[in-house]
Amino acid sequence: MACQVITSMASFRGLIQRKPFDKPFFTALIDGILLPALKNPQTAPNIMDR
């Protein structure tokens, strides 16, 4: 799920905002979305559990 969000945000940045894919942008995505999601996966709801 987190990887889909990052891919969507990167696509939005390139296609809609017309901004470059730069290191600070990807660093913010990884630090703000991916790492917190992986930190404690038990607290995140799993779509397969429903």
mmCIF file as Biopython writes it, N, C-alpha, C and O atoms, coordinates in Angstrom:
data_model
#
loop_
_atom_site.group_PDB
_atom_site.id
_atom_site.type_symbol
_atom_site.label_atom_id
_atom_site.label_alt_id
_atom_site.label_comp_id
_atom_site.label_asym_id
_atom_site.label_entity_id
_atom_site.label_seq_id
_atom_site.pdbx_PDB_ins_code
_atom_site.Cartn_x
_atom_site.Cartn_y
_atom_site.Cartn_z
_atom_site.occupancy
_atom_site.B_iso_or_equiv
_atom_site.auth_seq_id
_atom_site.auth_asym_id
_atom_site.pdbx_PDB_model_num
ATOM 1   N N  . MET A ? 1  ? 0.821   -1.190  0.000   1.0 0.0 1  A 1 
ATOM 2   C CA . MET A ? 1  ? 0.000   0.000   0.000   1.0 0.0 1  A 1 
ATOM 3   C C  . MET A ? 1  ? 0.868   1.259   0.000   1.0 0.0 1  A 1 
ATOM 4   O O  . MET A ? 1  ? 0.615   2.188   -0.767  1.0 0.0 1  A 1 
ATOM 5   N N  . ALA A ? 2  ? 1.883   1.290   0.851   1.0 0.0 2  A 1 
ATOM 6   C CA . ALA A ? 2  ? 2.750   2.469   0.919   1.0 0.0 2  A 1 
ATOM 7   C C  . ALA A ? 2  ? 3.462   2.690   -0.411  1.0 0.0 2  A 1 
ATOM 8   O O  . ALA A ? 2  ? 3.649   3.831   -0.833  1.0 0.0 2  A 1 
ATOM 9   N N  . CYS A ? 3  ? 3.856   1.618   -1.064  1.0 0.0 3  A 1 
ATOM 10  C CA . CYS A ? 3  ? 4.530   1.748   -2.364  1.0 0.0 3  A 1 
ATOM 11  C C  . CYS A ? 3  ? 3.586   2.311   -3.419  1.0 0.0 3  A 1 
ATOM 12  O O  . CYS A ? 3  ? 4.015   3.061   -4.296  1.0 0.0 3  A 1 
ATOM 13  N N  . GLN A ? 4  ? 2.314   1.959   -3.344  1.0 0.0 4  A 1 
ATOM 14  C CA . GLN A ? 4  ? 1.337   2.511   -4.277  1.0 0.0 4  A 1 
ATOM 15  C C  . GLN A ? 4  ? 1.145   4.002   -4.039  1.0 0.0 4  A 1 
ATOM 16  O O  . GLN A ? 4  ? 0.988   4.771   -4.988  1.0 0.0 4  A 1 
ATOM 17  N N  . VAL A ? 5  ? 1.157   4.408   -2.783  1.0 0.0 5  A 1 
ATOM 18  C CA . VAL A ? 5  ? 1.012   5.827   -2.456  1.0 0.0 5  A 1 
ATOM 19  C C  . VAL A ? 5  ? 2.209   6.609   -2.979  1.0 0.0 5  A 1 
ATOM 20  O O  . VAL A ? 5  ? 2.046   7.678   -3.568  1.0 0.0 5  A 1 
ATOM 21  N N  . ILE A ? 6  ? 3.407   6.082   -2.768  1.0 0.0 6  A 1 
ATOM 22  C CA . ILE A ? 6  ? 4.611   6.767   -3.235  1.0 0.0 6  A 1 
ATOM 23  C C  . ILE A ? 6  ? 4.610   6.875   -4.756  1.0 0.0 6  A 1 
ATOM 24  O O  . ILE A ? 6  ? 4.951   7.926   -5.300  1.0 0.0 6  A 1 
ATOM 25  N N  . THR A ? 7  ? 4.233   5.812   -5.444  1.0 0.0 7  A 1 
ATOM 26  C CA . THR A ? 7  ? 4.164   5.841   -6.905  1.0 0.0 7  A 1 
ATOM 27  C C  . THR A ? 7  ? 3.140   6.864   -7.382  1.0 0.0 7  A 1 
ATOM 28  O O  . THR A ? 7  ? 3.391   7.605   -8.332  1.0 0.0 7  A 1 
ATOM 29  N N  . SER A ? 8  ? 1.995   6.902   -6.725  1.0 0.0 8  A 1 
ATOM 30  C CA . SER A ? 8  ? 0.955   7.863   -7.097  1.0 0.0 8  A 1 
ATOM 31  C C  . SER A ? 8  ? 1.408   9.295   -6.864  1.0 0.0 8  A 1 
ATOM 32  O O  . SER A ? 8  ? 1.165   10.168  -7.696  1.0 0.0 8  A 1 
ATOM 33  N N  . MET A ? 9  ? 2.060   9.539   -5.746  1.0 0.0 9  A 1 
ATOM 34  C CA . MET A ? 9  ? 2.528   10.892  -5.448  1.0 0.0 9  A 1 
ATOM 35  C C  . MET A ? 9  ? 3.622   11.331  -6.422  1.0 0.0 9  A 1 
ATOM 36  O O  . MET A ? 9  ? 3.667   12.493  -6.825  1.0 0.0 9  A 1 
ATOM 37  N N  . ALA A ? 10 ? 4.492   10.413  -6.795  1.0 0.0 10 A 1 
ATOM 38  C CA . ALA A ? 10 ? 5.535   10.735  -7.765  1.0 0.0 10 A 1 
ATOM 39  C C  . ALA A ? 10 ? 4.924   11.021  -9.137  1.0 0.0 10 A 1 
ATOM 40  O O  . ALA A ? 10 ? 5.360   11.940  -9.830  1.0 0.0 10 A 1 
ATOM 41  N N  . SER A ? 11 ? 3.930   10.249  -9.526  1.0 0.0 11 A 1 
ATOM 42  C CA . SER A ? 11 ? 3.251   10.484  -10.803 1.0 0.0 11 A 1 
ATOM 43  C C  . SER A ? 11 ? 2.538   11.830  -10.799 1.0 0.0 11 A 1 
ATOM 44  O O  . SER A ? 11 ? 2.598   12.572  -11.779 1.0 0.0 11 A 1 
ATOM 45  N N  . PHE A ? 12 ? 1.869   12.141  -9.706  1.0 0.0 12 A 1 
ATOM 46  C CA . PHE A ? 12 ? 1.175   13.425  -9.579  1.0 0.0 12 A 1 
ATOM 47  C C  . PHE A ? 12 ? 2.160   14.584  -9.700  1.0 0.0 12 A 1 
ATOM 48  O O  . PHE A ? 12 ? 1.886   15.579  -10.371 1.0 0.0 12 A 1 
ATOM 49  N N  . ARG A ? 13 ? 3.298   14.444  -9.049  1.0 0.0 13 A 1 
ATOM 50  C CA . ARG A ? 13 ? 4.308   15.511  -9.094  1.0 0.0 13 A 1 
ATOM 51  C C  . ARG A ? 13 ? 4.800   15.735  -10.524 1.0 0.0 13 A 1 
ATOM 52  O O  . ARG A ? 13 ? 4.960   16.879  -10.949 1.0 0.0 13 A 1 
ATOM 53  N N  . GLY A ? 14 ? 5.036   14.681  -11.250 1.0 0.0 14 A 1 
ATOM 54  C CA . GLY A ? 14 ? 5.547   14.826  -12.608 1.0 0.0 14 A 1 
ATOM 55  C C  . GLY A ? 14 ? 4.497   15.234  -13.621 1.0 0.0 14 A 1 
ATOM 56  O O  . GLY A ? 14 ? 4.740   16.116  -14.444 1.0 0.0 14 A 1 
ATOM 57  N N  . LEU A ? 15 ? 3.330   14.602  -13.574 1.0 0.0 15 A 1 
ATOM 58  C CA . LEU A ? 15 ? 2.315   14.835  -14.600 1.0 0.0 15 A 1 
ATOM 59  C C  . LEU A ? 15 ? 1.465   16.075  -14.356 1.0 0.0 15 A 1 
ATOM 60  O O  . LEU A ? 15 ? 1.158   16.805  -15.298 1.0 0.0 15 A 1 
ATOM 61  N N  . ILE A ? 16 ? 1.085   16.321  -13.119 1.0 0.0 16 A 1 
ATOM 62  C CA . ILE A ? 16 ? 0.177   17.425  -12.808 1.0 0.0 16 A 1 
ATOM 63  C C  . ILE A ? 16 ? 0.935   18.687  -12.410 1.0 0.0 16 A 1 
ATOM 64  O O  . ILE A ? 16 ? 0.674   19.769  -12.936 1.0 0.0 16 A 1 
ATOM 65  N N  . GLN A ? 17 ? 1.869   18.541  -11.483 1.0 0.0 17 A 1 
ATOM 66  C CA . GLN A ? 17 ? 2.592   19.714  -10.998 1.0 0.0 17 A 1 
ATOM 67  C C  . GLN A ? 17 ? 3.738   20.127  -11.917 1.0 0.0 17 A 1 
ATOM 68  O O  . GLN A ? 17 ? 4.238   21.247  -11.817 1.0 0.0 17 A 1 
ATOM 69  N N  . ARG A ? 18 ? 4.155   19.238  -12.803 1.0 0.0 18 A 1 
ATOM 70  C CA . ARG A ? 18 ? 5.268   19.503  -13.725 1.0 0.0 18 A 1 
ATOM 71  C C  . ARG A ? 18 ? 6.542   19.903  -12.983 1.0 0.0 18 A 1 
ATOM 72  O O  . ARG A ? 18 ? 7.277   20.793  -13.412 1.0 0.0 18 A 1 
ATOM 73  N N  . LYS A ? 19 ? 6.784   19.227  -11.864 1.0 0.0 19 A 1 
ATOM 74  C CA . LYS A ? 19 ? 7.998   19.468  -11.088 1.0 0.0 19 A 1 
ATOM 75  C C  . LYS A ? 19 ? 8.936   18.280  -11.262 1.0 0.0 19 A 1 
ATOM 76  O O  . LYS A ? 19 ? 8.485   17.165  -11.523 1.0 0.0 19 A 1 
ATOM 77  N N  . PRO A ? 20 ? 10.225  18.509  -11.119 1.0 0.0 20 A 1 
ATOM 78  C CA . PRO A ? 20 ? 11.193  17.419  -11.327 1.0 0.0 20 A 1 
ATOM 79  C C  . PRO A ? 20 ? 11.197  16.422  -10.175 1.0 0.0 20 A 1 
ATOM 80  O O  . PRO A ? 20 ? 10.804  16.738  -9.052  1.0 0.0 20 A 1 
ATOM 81  N N  . PHE A ? 21 ? 11.647  15.221  -10.480 1.0 0.0 21 A 1 
ATOM 82  C CA . PHE A ? 21 ? 11.871  14.208  -9.456  1.0 0.0 21 A 1 
ATOM 83  C C  . PHE A ? 21 ? 13.271  14.450  -8.910  1.0 0.0 21 A 1 
ATOM 84  O O  . PHE A ? 21 ? 14.265  14.119  -9.556  1.0 0.0 21 A 1 
ATOM 85  N N  . ASP A ? 22 ? 13.339  15.017  -7.739  1.0 0.0 22 A 1 
ATOM 86  C CA . ASP A ? 22 ? 14.644  15.317  -7.170  1.0 0.0 22 A 1 
ATOM 87  C C  . ASP A ? 22 ? 14.847  14.562  -5.859  1.0 0.0 22 A 1 
ATOM 88  O O  . ASP A ? 22 ? 13.914  13.999  -5.286  1.0 0.0 22 A 1 
ATOM 89  N N  . LYS A ? 23 ? 16.069  14.569  -5.417  1.0 0.0 23 A 1 
ATOM 90  C CA . LYS A ? 23 ? 16.424  13.808  -4.220  1.0 0.0 23 A 1 
ATOM 91  C C  . LYS A ? 23 ? 15.647  14.265  -2.979  1.0 0.0 23 A 1 
ATOM 92  O O  . LYS A ? 23 ? 15.191  13.407  -2.223  1.0 0.0 23 A 1 
ATOM 93  N N  . PRO A ? 24 ? 15.472  15.567  -2.730  1.0 0.0 24 A 1 
ATOM 94  C CA . PRO A ? 24 ? 14.689  15.976  -1.551  1.0 0.0 24 A 1 
ATOM 95  C C  . PRO A ? 24 ? 13.237  15.485  -1.594  1.0 0.0 24 A 1 
ATOM 96  O O  . PRO A ? 24 ? 12.663  15.154  -0.556  1.0 0.0 24 A 1 
ATOM 97  N N  . PHE A ? 25 ? 12.646  15.439  -2.788  1.0 0.0 25 A 1 
ATOM 98  C CA . PHE A ? 25 ? 11.267  14.957  -2.908  1.0 0.0 25 A 1 
ATOM 99  C C  . PHE A ? 25 ? 11.166  13.483  -2.535  1.0 0.0 25 A 1 
ATOM 100 O O  . PHE A ? 25 ? 10.310  13.101  -1.737  1.0 0.0 25 A 1 
ATOM 101 N N  . PHE A ? 26 ? 12.032  12.658  -3.105  1.0 0.0 26 A 1 
ATOM 102 C CA . PHE A ? 26 ? 11.982  11.235  -2.799  1.0 0.0 26 A 1 
ATOM 103 C C  . PHE A ? 26 ? 12.392  10.947  -1.357  1.0 0.0 26 A 1 
ATOM 104 O O  . PHE A ? 26 ? 11.869  10.024  -0.733  1.0 0.0 26 A 1 
ATOM 105 N N  . THR A ? 27 ? 13.320  11.731  -0.832  1.0 0.0 27 A 1 
ATOM 106 C CA . THR A ? 27 ? 13.710  11.571  0.567   1.0 0.0 27 A 1 
ATOM 107 C C  . THR A ? 27 ? 12.525  11.862  1.482   1.0 0.0 27 A 1 
ATOM 108 O O  . THR A ? 27 ? 12.299  11.144  2.456   1.0 0.0 27 A 1 
ATOM 109 N N  . ALA A ? 28 ? 11.769  12.911  1.171   1.0 0.0 28 A 1 
ATOM 110 C CA . ALA A ? 28 ? 10.588  13.246  1.969   1.0 0.0 28 A 1 
ATOM 111 C C  . ALA A ? 28 ? 9.535   12.142  1.887   1.0 0.0 28 A 1 
ATOM 112 O O  . ALA A ? 28 ? 8.901   11.822  2.892   1.0 0.0 28 A 1 
ATOM 113 N N  . LEU A ? 29 ? 9.344   11.561  0.709   1.0 0.0 29 A 1 
ATOM 114 C CA . LEU A ? 29 ? 8.382   10.463  0.571   1.0 0.0 29 A 1 
ATOM 115 C C  . LEU A ? 29 ? 8.807   9.247   1.384   1.0 0.0 29 A 1 
ATOM 116 O O  . LEU A ? 29 ? 7.994   8.635   2.077   1.0 0.0 29 A 1 
ATOM 117 N N  . ILE A ? 30 ? 10.073  8.908   1.295   1.0 0.0 30 A 1 
ATOM 118 C CA . ILE A ? 30 ? 10.565  7.731   2.016   1.0 0.0 30 A 1 
ATOM 119 C C  . ILE A ? 30 ? 10.512  7.961   3.518   1.0 0.0 30 A 1 
ATOM 120 O O  . ILE A ? 30 ? 10.038  7.103   4.264   1.0 0.0 30 A 1 
ATOM 121 N N  . ASP A ? 31 ? 11.000  9.125   3.968   1.0 0.0 31 A 1 
ATOM 122 C CA . ASP A ? 31 ? 11.025  9.416   5.399   1.0 0.0 31 A 1 
ATOM 123 C C  . ASP A ? 31 ? 9.637   9.667   5.973   1.0 0.0 31 A 1 
ATOM 124 O O  . ASP A ? 31 ? 9.384   9.356   7.137   1.0 0.0 31 A 1 
ATOM 125 N N  . GLY A ? 32 ? 8.736   10.225  5.169   1.0 0.0 32 A 1 
ATOM 126 C CA . GLY A ? 32 ? 7.418   10.581  5.674   1.0 0.0 32 A 1 
ATOM 127 C C  . GLY A ? 32 ? 6.355   9.515   5.513   1.0 0.0 32 A 1 
ATOM 128 O O  . GLY A ? 32 ? 5.365   9.518   6.245   1.0 0.0 32 A 1 
ATOM 129 N N  . ILE A ? 33 ? 6.539   8.596   4.563   1.0 0.0 33 A 1 
ATOM 130 C CA . ILE A ? 33 ? 5.500   7.592   4.289   1.0 0.0 33 A 1 
ATOM 131 C C  . ILE A ? 33 ? 6.016   6.170   4.458   1.0 0.0 33 A 1 
ATOM 132 O O  . ILE A ? 33 ? 5.466   5.391   5.237   1.0 0.0 33 A 1 
ATOM 133 N N  . LEU A ? 34 ? 7.065   5.836   3.732   1.0 0.0 34 A 1 
ATOM 134 C CA . LEU A ? 34 ? 7.513   4.447   3.692   1.0 0.0 34 A 1 
ATOM 135 C C  . LEU A ? 34 ? 8.085   3.969   5.023   1.0 0.0 34 A 1 
ATOM 136 O O  . LEU A ? 34 ? 7.674   2.924   5.529   1.0 0.0 34 A 1 
ATOM 137 N N  . LEU A ? 35 ? 9.015   4.708   5.591   1.0 0.0 35 A 1 
ATOM 138 C CA . LEU A ? 35 ? 9.635   4.267   6.845   1.0 0.0 35 A 1 
ATOM 139 C C  . LEU A ? 35 ? 8.643   4.207   8.008   1.0 0.0 35 A 1 
ATOM 140 O O  . LEU A ? 35 ? 8.665   3.228   8.754   1.0 0.0 35 A 1 
ATOM 141 N N  . PRO A ? 36 ? 7.771   5.208   8.200   1.0 0.0 36 A 1 
ATOM 142 C CA . PRO A ? 36 ? 6.776   5.069   9.271   1.0 0.0 36 A 1 
ATOM 143 C C  . PRO A ? 36 ? 5.832   3.877   9.059   1.0 0.0 36 A 1 
ATOM 144 O O  . PRO A ? 36 ? 5.415   3.237   10.024  1.0 0.0 36 A 1 
ATOM 145 N N  . ALA A ? 37 ? 5.500   3.581   7.804   1.0 0.0 37 A 1 
ATOM 146 C CA . ALA A ? 37 ? 4.619   2.442   7.529   1.0 0.0 37 A 1 
ATOM 147 C C  . ALA A ? 37 ? 5.305   1.119   7.848   1.0 0.0 37 A 1 
ATOM 148 O O  . ALA A ? 37 ? 4.649   0.170   8.278   1.0 0.0 37 A 1 
ATOM 149 N N  . LEU A ? 38 ? 6.606   1.048   7.643   1.0 0.0 38 A 1 
ATOM 150 C CA . LEU A ? 38 ? 7.347   -0.185  7.908   1.0 0.0 38 A 1 
ATOM 151 C C  . LEU A ? 38 ? 7.790   -0.309  9.362   1.0 0.0 38 A 1 
ATOM 152 O O  . LEU A ? 38 ? 8.162   -1.394  9.808   1.0 0.0 38 A 1 
ATOM 153 N N  . LYS A ? 39 ? 7.751   0.787   10.097  1.0 0.0 39 A 1 
ATOM 154 C CA . LYS A ? 39 ? 8.234   0.802   11.471  1.0 0.0 39 A 1 
ATOM 155 C C  . LYS A ? 39 ? 7.457   -0.163  12.360  1.0 0.0 39 A 1 
ATOM 156 O O  . LYS A ? 39 ? 8.052   -0.930  13.116  1.0 0.0 39 A 1 
ATOM 157 N N  . ASN A ? 40 ? 6.144   -0.125  12.269  1.0 0.0 40 A 1 
ATOM 158 C CA . ASN A ? 40 ? 5.317   -1.005  13.084  1.0 0.0 40 A 1 
ATOM 159 C C  . ASN A ? 40 ? 4.126   -1.470  12.248  1.0 0.0 40 A 1 
ATOM 160 O O  . ASN A ? 40 ? 3.050   -0.879  12.327  1.0 0.0 40 A 1 
ATOM 161 N N  . PRO A ? 41 ? 4.305   -2.511  11.458  1.0 0.0 41 A 1 
ATOM 162 C CA . PRO A ? 41 ? 3.226   -2.939  10.560  1.0 0.0 41 A 1 
ATOM 163 C C  . PRO A ? 41 ? 1.998   -3.491  11.280  1.0 0.0 41 A 1 
ATOM 164 O O  . PRO A ? 41 ? 0.941   -3.613  10.661  1.0 0.0 41 A 1 
ATOM 165 N N  . GLN A ? 42 ? 2.099   -3.823  12.549  1.0 0.0 42 A 1 
ATOM 166 C CA . GLN A ? 42 ? 0.949   -4.357  13.278  1.0 0.0 42 A 1 
ATOM 167 C C  . GLN A ? 42 ? -0.112  -3.297  13.532  1.0 0.0 42 A 1 
ATOM 168 O O  . GLN A ? 42 ? -1.280  -3.640  13.714  1.0 0.0 42 A 1 
ATOM 169 N N  . THR A ? 43 ? 0.257   -2.015  13.550  1.0 0.0 43 A 1 
ATOM 170 C CA . THR A ? 43 ? -0.713  -0.961  13.819  1.0 0.0 43 A 1 
ATOM 171 C C  . THR A ? 43 ? -1.488  -0.553  12.577  1.0 0.0 43 A 1 
ATOM 172 O O  . THR A ? 43 ? -2.530  0.092   12.687  1.0 0.0 43 A 1 
ATOM 173 N N  . ALA A ? 44 ? -1.003  -0.914  11.408  1.0 0.0 44 A 1 
ATOM 174 C CA . ALA A ? 44 ? -1.681  -0.571  10.165  1.0 0.0 44 A 1 
ATOM 175 C C  . ALA A ? 44 ? -2.695  -1.662  9.812   1.0 0.0 44 A 1 
ATOM 176 O O  . ALA A ? 44 ? -2.375  -2.848  9.891   1.0 0.0 44 A 1 
ATOM 177 N N  . PRO A ? 45 ? -3.920  -1.271  9.422   1.0 0.0 45 A 1 
ATOM 178 C CA . PRO A ? 45 ? -4.901  -2.286  9.024   1.0 0.0 45 A 1 
ATOM 179 C C  . PRO A ? 45 ? -4.473  -2.966  7.731   1.0 0.0 45 A 1 
ATOM 180 O O  . PRO A ? 45 ? -3.956  -2.325  6.816   1.0 0.0 45 A 1 
ATOM 181 N N  . ASN A ? 46 ? -4.694  -4.250  7.675   1.0 0.0 46 A 1 
ATOM 182 C CA . ASN A ? 46 ? -4.328  -5.018  6.490   1.0 0.0 46 A 1 
ATOM 183 C C  . ASN A ? 46 ? -5.580  -5.286  5.679   1.0 0.0 46 A 1 
ATOM 184 O O  . ASN A ? 46 ? -6.583  -5.756  6.216   1.0 0.0 46 A 1 
ATOM 185 N N  . ILE A ? 47 ? -5.529  -4.994  4.411   1.0 0.0 47 A 1 
ATOM 186 C CA . ILE A ? 47 ? -6.687  -5.182  3.533   1.0 0.0 47 A 1 
ATOM 187 C C  . ILE A ? 47 ? -7.073  -6.657  3.433   1.0 0.0 47 A 1 
ATOM 188 O O  . ILE A ? 47 ? -8.241  -6.975  3.212   1.0 0.0 47 A 1 
ATOM 189 N N  . MET A ? 48 ? -6.115  -7.549  3.590   1.0 0.0 48 A 1 
ATOM 190 C CA . MET A ? 48 ? -6.386  -8.978  3.475   1.0 0.0 48 A 1 
ATOM 191 C C  . MET A ? 48 ? -7.128  -9.520  4.698   1.0 0.0 48 A 1 
ATOM 192 O O  . MET A ? 48 ? -7.722  -10.596 4.628   1.0 0.0 48 A 1 
ATOM 193 N N  . ASP A ? 49 ? -7.101  -8.790  5.818   1.0 0.0 49 A 1 
ATOM 194 C CA . ASP A ? 49 ? -7.769  -9.251  7.031   1.0 0.0 49 A 1 
ATOM 195 C C  . ASP A ? 49 ? -9.271  -9.024  6.998   1.0 0.0 49 A 1 
ATOM 196 O O  . ASP A ? 49 ? -9.997  -9.571  7.827   1.0 0.0 49 A 1 
ATOM 197 N N  . ARG A ? 50 ? -9.739  -8.237  6.066   1.0 0.0 50 A 1 
ATOM 198 C CA . ARG A ? 50 ? -11.174 -7.900  6.029   1.0 0.0 50 A 1 
ATOM 199 C C  . ARG A ? 50 ? -11.986 -8.968  5.390   1.0 0.0 50 A 1 
ATOM 200 O O  . ARG A ? 50 ? -13.206 -8.836  5.283   1.0 0.0 50 A 1 
#
